Structure formats: structure tokens, C-alpha cells
Amino acid sequence: MPRTRRKQAISDIFHALRQPTEIFNPPLENRSSGEMAAEFPNSTFIGADIASIPRRSPPLNCSFVFADTTRFLPFEDGFFGYVTQRLMVTAFSADDWQNAIREIVRVTAPGGYIELVESEINAYQKGPHHSRWNNAFYAVLASRNVHVNVTTDLGANLRPYVDSVTSNYVSYPLNWGGQVGDMVAQNTFKIMNSVRPQVLPVMGCTEEEYDAIIALSGDEMKRYRTWNNGHYAFGRKSLTTPSVTTRR
Ligand SMILES: C[S@@+](CC[C@H](N)C(=O)[O-])C[C@H]1O[C@@H](n2cnc3c(N)ncnc32)[C@H](O)[C@@H]1O
């Protein structure tokens, strides 16, 4: 899509967010809905997650529900003017994605916005220790039937339901290149720690070796200039989208 059309599409979304509208953010985890609610006080935000609850009190225009996006979102058809889902690449199988997108489309109003954002699992220009960890992580996800390649399919997944999908990606550095690189690295180290019980047996290393691999991966990110891609796709639900039914 030409840059001017993309800029216009993004500016349309921001305009829509400033109007009073119902906005849905599955899954919420802790912060994204609350931050958006503070930024767009005229809109009402609802975040959903199967497990997490927010640690801080959200703004008054923000609330949360427990829900499994792949099964059923507890809202009427067409309830939301804007639905955004982010970073589910490690959670859903290919079937889960189809179900989740159907649910997301169902709860979006005709003409409302749908946005998906996902990061690739395999970073680029990795050093040997980071590669070893990344390969083991990928193997764990694949063994659980997780649809790791969904990131590059986001636009194609939305296209049946959405008019003129905008999809693209941005590349970002890991542990170099300033604040973004620092934040992505901190996030990556947290992921490496949180998936330790699943990934360590595949790597066949000790706890101490795993700690060393995290530290060495951080050094390598700087030395090899490791980077990754974040993909996004968005558009407006078509006024003619046939109603979608949910498999519960
Ligand atoms: C990596 S986090 C992303 C959270 C949030 N979207 C963000 O960008 O900060 C993944 C979240 O998905 C939630 N999750 C996993 N499977 C889910 C499902 N089937 N339905 C709803 N939430 C789910 C997890 O509990 C976790 O909080």
C-alpha cells in the first residue's frame, strides 16, 4: 500500500478512537488496554484474557473480562467499534486462529476497525547461543501445534471479512539501537526465563547453563546486531460481511 494511503488509514483509526466508541482488546494482559483508555478518554475499553488480571487499577473507561477468544467472547454481535489483538503468536494453533478471528469479526460492528499485531518467533542475525535457544523455543511451540507462521498471514486472515486490508511489518533491534532495543531485549529475557521449564529439557542443559545462555544471548544481540519483525494488519469490517457463527 502506498505510504500516503497507509498514513491516511492510520489517521482514520486515530480519528475513530477519539470518538465515543466501544473498544475491545483481547487479550488484555496488564497494560495495553489501560494505556489506550488513558490516551482516548472518550471511548470505553474492555480487555479480555483467559488467565491474567491487571495488576494496577485501570482508568474508569476501562474494564476486563475473562474469556477464551478461541471459543466465545461474551458480547453481542457487532458490539465494538474497534477490536485489537496483539501477541498471540505463541498461544494459538491454526484452528484457534480461525476461531479467534471469527469471534473477533463477530463482535465488531460493520464498518468498525479490526487490528492484529504479531511478532515473528525467529529473530534474524543471531549469535550461536541465542540461535540455540531460539531453535529450541521454536521446536517447543511446533510440538504443541502452535501456528508460529501466522505473523506473515495476518492480512490474508482478515481479508475475507475486512475491506482494503492494510498489512505491513516494522523491523526492530534486540539489545542495541537505543530504547526500543533495550525494551525488546528485556522482554526477550523475560520470555526466555518464563519458558525455561518447557525449553530447558529440549536444550538438554542445566539451570546454570540456561542462565549463561540468556546472558550470552544478550551479548550476542549487540555483537551480531540481532533484529526481528513485528507484523500488523488492519481494516474496517465490511458492511456486507455475512454474520459469522461461533463454535463453542
Ligand atoms: C504474550 S501475552 C499478550 C498480551 C497482550 N495482548 C499484550 O499485548 O500485552 C499473551 C496473553 O494471551 C493470553 N491467552 C492465551 N490464550 C488465550 C485464549 N485462548 N483466550 C484469551 N487469552 C489467551 C495469555 O493469558 C496471555 O496473557
The ligand as an SDF file (V2000), in Angstrom:
LIG
                    3D

 27 29  0  0  0  0  0  0  0  0999 V2000
    2.0480  -12.5070   25.1700 C   0  0  0  0  0  0  0  0  0  0  0  0
    0.6010  -12.1060   26.0580 S   0  0  0  0  0  0  0  0  0  0  0  0
   -0.0320  -10.7410   25.1270 C   0  0  0  0  0  0  0  0  0  0  0  0
   -0.9300   -9.8730   25.9660 C   0  0  0  0  0  0  0  0  0  0  0  0
   -1.4260   -8.5480   25.3610 C   0  0  0  0  0  0  0  0  0  0  0  0
   -2.1480   -8.7740   24.1260 N   0  0  0  0  0  0  0  0  0  0  0  0
   -0.3370   -7.5490   25.1380 C   0  0  0  0  0  0  0  0  0  0  0  0
   -0.0700   -7.2190   24.0010 O   0  0  0  0  0  0  0  0  0  0  0  0
    0.2650   -7.0990   26.1180 O   0  0  0  0  0  0  0  0  0  0  0  0
   -0.4760  -13.4420   25.6810 C   0  0  0  0  0  0  0  0  0  0  0  0
   -1.7230  -13.4560   26.5610 C   0  0  0  0  0  0  0  0  0  0  0  0
   -2.6910  -14.3010   25.9260 O   0  0  0  0  0  0  0  0  0  0  0  0
   -3.4760  -14.9270   26.9370 C   0  0  0  0  0  0  0  0  0  0  0  0
   -4.1700  -16.0570   26.2870 N   0  0  0  0  0  0  0  0  0  0  0  0
   -3.6440  -17.2390   25.8790 C   0  0  0  0  0  0  0  0  0  0  0  0
   -4.5860  -17.9930   25.2850 N   0  0  0  0  0  0  0  0  0  0  0  0
   -5.7420  -17.2750   25.2880 C   0  0  0  0  0  0  0  0  0  0  0  0
   -7.0670  -17.5130   24.8200 C   0  0  0  0  0  0  0  0  0  0  0  0
   -7.3810  -18.6620   24.2210 N   0  0  0  0  0  0  0  0  0  0  0  0
   -8.0120  -16.5690   25.0070 N   0  0  0  0  0  0  0  0  0  0  0  0
   -7.6980  -15.3950   25.6190 C   0  0  0  0  0  0  0  0  0  0  0  0
   -6.4580  -15.1060   26.0940 N   0  0  0  0  0  0  0  0  0  0  0  0
   -5.4870  -16.0350   25.9280 C   0  0  0  0  0  0  0  0  0  0  0  0
   -2.4630  -15.2810   27.9960 C   0  0  0  0  0  0  0  0  0  0  0  0
   -3.0690  -15.4770   29.2490 O   0  0  0  0  0  0  0  0  0  0  0  0
   -1.5390  -14.0360   27.9600 C   0  0  0  0  0  0  0  0  0  0  0  0
   -1.9450  -13.0760   28.9000 O   0  0  0  0  0  0  0  0  0  0  0  0
  1  2  1  0
  2  3  1  0
  2 10  1  0
  3  4  1  0
  4  5  1  0
  5  6  1  0
  5  7  1  0
  7  8  2  0
  7  9  1  0
 10 11  1  0
 11 12  1  0
 11 26  1  0
 12 13  1  0
 13 14  1  0
 13 24  1  0
 14 15  1  0
 14 23  1  0
 15 16  2  0
 16 17  1  0
 17 18  1  0
 17 23  2  0
 18 19  1  0
 18 20  2  0
 20 21  1  0
 21 22  2  0
 22 23  1  0
 24 25  1  0
 24 26  1  0
 26 27  1  0
M  CHG  2   2   1   9  -1
M  END
$$$$
